[in-house]
Amino acid sequence: MTTLPKPHLFRPEDSKPLRWGIFGAGWIAEQMIKTAQKNSQQNFVAVASRTPGRAEAFAKTFSVAHSYDSYEELAARSDIDAIYIATLPSDRLEVALIAINAGKHVLIEKPITMDLGEAEQIYAAAKSKKVLAVEAMWTRFLPHMDIARQLVADGAIGEVELVVSTFCQANLGVPRLFTLGGGNPIIDMGIYPIALSQQFLGDPNEIHGFGKLHPNQIDEETHTFMRFDSGARSNFVLSARTAIPITAAISGPKGSISFGAPWFTSSSVTLNGNGLYEPLATWKDESGLTEHIGLVHQVNAFAQYVEQGLLEAPLYTHQQSLANIKTAITIGSQIGTRFK
Ligand SMILES: NC(=O)c1ccc[n+]([C@@H]2O[C@H](COP(=O)([O-])OP(=O)(O)OC[C@H]3O[C@@H](n4cnc5c(N)ncnc54)[C@H](OP(=O)(O)O)[C@@H]3O)[C@@H](O)[C@H]2O)c1
C-alpha cells in the first residue's frame, strides 16, 4: 500500500504572537482576521481604512482595540510589529512604503503590484529597513502543497514535465477585477496558476497567451502555454467570466499528483500511477482549516519567519514573486489587455 508523507505544518504554538495592524478593511481582511483570531495566537491590535467609518465598524465586529481612518496613524504606533496590507494593487507601493518606512514587517495581499518596478521598490525598501516582506501567496503554505513538494522531492513521479491547471470563476460581478488598477484577472487570479507552475518547474522561457477581452479591454479569459528550460511544459485556463471546477495536476514519467478543487485552497492531494484507473493514495485536509480558513497557515508561517529574523519567505521569495508578476504582465500584454 502506498502511503503519503505527512505535511509539515506551520503550527500556531511554534512562534511568538506578533502584534498586527491591518490596512484596508475589505473582504479579504475579514477572511484573514476571522481565521487568525480563531486558529492562531496572533494579536490584532489596530485596523485602518481610508473609507471613513469602515475601520471603526471592522474593529467593533472583530474586537480590535484601535481603529483609524488613516494608514499613517496606525503605522506610527510603536506597539505594532507587522502590518497586513489588504488594499488593492493600484496603490500598493505607496501603502506598503507607509508600513515599511515605519519599520513594520509586511504581509502584502497578492498580487503585490501590477507593475514590476513598483514591486522591486517595495522589496528593496523592506530589505533596507530590515523588515520581512511577503506577498500573500497563501497556497504555498498549505499542507497539500507541502505534501506535493515532498512527493516530488522524493521522486514519486520522477522529474516533473507537465503542469496543467484551471482557475475559472464567474467573477464578472467583482468590480475591482474590471476596474483599471484593481488587479486584472490575469494578475489577480492568474498569479495562482503561474505560481503553481513556478513551484514545480521554475520560470518559463517561452510564453504564449491567447485570450478574450472585456468590452473595456481588460482581460476576461486567458489560455496560456509555457515552456521551461528543462523542456517541461505548463498550461492553464483562466476565466473570470465562466466557472468550472478549479483543478490542477502535475505529472512526470512515473505518475502524477492531482489536487482537489479548488486547488489553490487547502483541499486534497492524490498520488496517481500511470494507469487509467490508478489513484495510489489520497490525503484530504480534515483539519477544518479548508477554504479561506486556510489563510491562517501563511500567518503562522509569517510569525515564524519574523522570529527567525528572515527578510523573505523561503517558500515564496522576492525573486519568485517578481518573476510571477513579470510572467502575468507578459501574458496580459500578449492578449492586449489594458493595465492602465
Ligand atoms: N487570498 C485570496 O484568496 C484573496 C481573495 C480575495 C482578494 N484577495 C486580494 O486582496 C486584495 C483586496 O481584495 P478585496 O476582495 O478585499 O477587495 P475589496 O474588499 O474590494 O477592497 C479592499 C480594500 O481596498 C481599498 N479599496 C477598494 N476599492 C477601492 C477604490 N476604488 N479606491 C481606493 N481603495 C479601494 C479599500 O481600503 P480602505 O478600507 O482603506 O478604504 C478596501 O477596504 C486584492 O488585491 C485581492 O487580489 C485575495
Ligand as a Chemical Component Dictionary entry (heavy atoms), coordinates in Angstrom:
data_LIG
# 
_chem_comp.id                   LIG 
_chem_comp.type                 NON-POLYMER 
_chem_comp.pdbx_formal_charge   0 
_chem_comp.three_letter_code    LIG 
# 
loop_
_chem_comp_atom.comp_id 
_chem_comp_atom.atom_id 
_chem_comp_atom.alt_atom_id 
_chem_comp_atom.type_symbol 
_chem_comp_atom.charge 
_chem_comp_atom.model_Cartn_x 
_chem_comp_atom.model_Cartn_y 
_chem_comp_atom.model_Cartn_z 
_chem_comp_atom.pdbx_ordinal 
LIG N1  N1  N 0  -6.027  35.424 -0.917 1  
LIG C1  C1  C 0  -7.199  35.382 -1.518 2  
LIG O1  O1  O 0  -7.817  34.337 -1.701 3  
LIG C2  C2  C 0  -7.813  36.677 -1.923 4  
LIG C3  C3  C 0  -9.192  36.722 -2.115 5  
LIG C4  C4  C 0  -9.750  37.948 -2.434 6  
LIG C5  C5  C 0  -8.947  39.056 -2.601 7  
LIG N2  N2  N 1  -7.596  38.956 -2.442 8  
LIG C6  C6  C 0  -6.735  40.117 -2.684 9  
LIG O2  O2  O 0  -6.925  41.056 -1.654 10 
LIG C7  C7  C 0  -6.938  42.381 -2.165 11 
LIG C8  C8  C 0  -8.212  43.066 -1.696 12 
LIG O3  O3  O 0  -9.327  42.347 -2.204 13 
LIG P1  P1  P 0  -10.776 42.506 -1.507 14 
LIG O4  O4  O 0  -11.651 41.491 -2.145 15 
LIG O5  O5  O -1 -10.643 42.518 -0.034 16 
LIG O6  O6  O 0  -11.163 43.933 -2.048 17 
LIG P2  P2  P 0  -12.205 44.992 -1.510 18 
LIG O7  O7  O 0  -12.968 44.461 -0.348 19 
LIG O8  O8  O 0  -12.980 45.460 -2.696 20 
LIG O9  O9  O 0  -11.253 46.203 -1.079 21 
LIG C9  C9  C 0  -10.225 46.077 -0.126 22 
LIG C10 C10 C 0  -9.772  47.452 0.305  23 
LIG O10 O10 O 0  -9.140  48.131 -0.782 24 
LIG C11 C11 C 0  -9.460  49.509 -0.754 25 
LIG N3  N3  N 0  -10.253 49.868 -1.954 26 
LIG C12 C12 C 0  -11.246 49.155 -2.531 27 
LIG N4  N4  N 0  -11.741 49.813 -3.593 28 
LIG C13 C13 C 0  -11.044 50.952 -3.696 29 
LIG C14 C14 C 0  -11.086 52.055 -4.578 30 
LIG N5  N5  N 0  -11.936 52.103 -5.590 31 
LIG N6  N6  N 0  -10.208 53.060 -4.377 32 
LIG C15 C15 C 0  -9.326  53.023 -3.349 33 
LIG N7  N7  N 0  -9.238  51.995 -2.457 34 
LIG C16 C16 C 0  -10.092 50.984 -2.638 35 
LIG C17 C17 C 0  -10.313 49.736 0.480  36 
LIG O11 O11 O 0  -9.437  50.119 1.532  37 
LIG P3  P3  P 0  -9.964  51.012 2.775  38 
LIG O12 O12 O 0  -10.667 50.056 3.682  39 
LIG O13 O13 O 0  -8.738  51.596 3.349  40 
LIG O14 O14 O 0  -10.857 52.052 2.201  41 
LIG C18 C18 C 0  -10.906 48.364 0.725  42 
LIG O15 O15 O 0  -11.266 48.118 2.042  43 
LIG C19 C19 C 0  -6.816  42.245 -3.687 44 
LIG O16 O16 O 0  -5.505  42.503 -4.083 45 
LIG C20 C20 C 0  -7.151  40.810 -3.959 46 
LIG O17 O17 O 0  -6.447  40.255 -5.039 47 
LIG C21 C21 C 0  -7.025  37.791 -2.096 48 
# 
loop_
_chem_comp_bond.comp_id 
_chem_comp_bond.atom_id_1 
_chem_comp_bond.atom_id_2 
_chem_comp_bond.value_order 
_chem_comp_bond.pdbx_ordinal 
LIG N1  C1  SING 1  
LIG C1  O1  DOUB 2  
LIG C1  C2  SING 3  
LIG C2  C3  SING 4  
LIG C2  C21 DOUB 5  
LIG C3  C4  DOUB 6  
LIG C4  C5  SING 7  
LIG C5  N2  DOUB 8  
LIG N2  C6  SING 9  
LIG N2  C21 SING 10 
LIG C6  O2  SING 11 
LIG C6  C20 SING 12 
LIG O2  C7  SING 13 
LIG C7  C8  SING 14 
LIG C7  C19 SING 15 
LIG C8  O3  SING 16 
LIG O3  P1  SING 17 
LIG P1  O4  DOUB 18 
LIG P1  O5  SING 19 
LIG P1  O6  SING 20 
LIG O6  P2  SING 21 
LIG P2  O7  DOUB 22 
LIG P2  O8  SING 23 
LIG P2  O9  SING 24 
LIG O9  C9  SING 25 
LIG C9  C10 SING 26 
LIG C10 O10 SING 27 
LIG C10 C18 SING 28 
LIG O10 C11 SING 29 
LIG C11 N3  SING 30 
LIG C11 C17 SING 31 
LIG N3  C12 SING 32 
LIG N3  C16 SING 33 
LIG C12 N4  DOUB 34 
LIG N4  C13 SING 35 
LIG C13 C14 SING 36 
LIG C13 C16 DOUB 37 
LIG C14 N5  SING 38 
LIG C14 N6  DOUB 39 
LIG N6  C15 SING 40 
LIG C15 N7  DOUB 41 
LIG N7  C16 SING 42 
LIG C17 O11 SING 43 
LIG C17 C18 SING 44 
LIG O11 P3  SING 45 
LIG P3  O12 DOUB 46 
LIG P3  O13 SING 47 
LIG P3  O14 SING 48 
LIG C18 O15 SING 49 
LIG C19 O16 SING 50 
LIG C19 C20 SING 51 
LIG C20 O17 SING 52 
# 
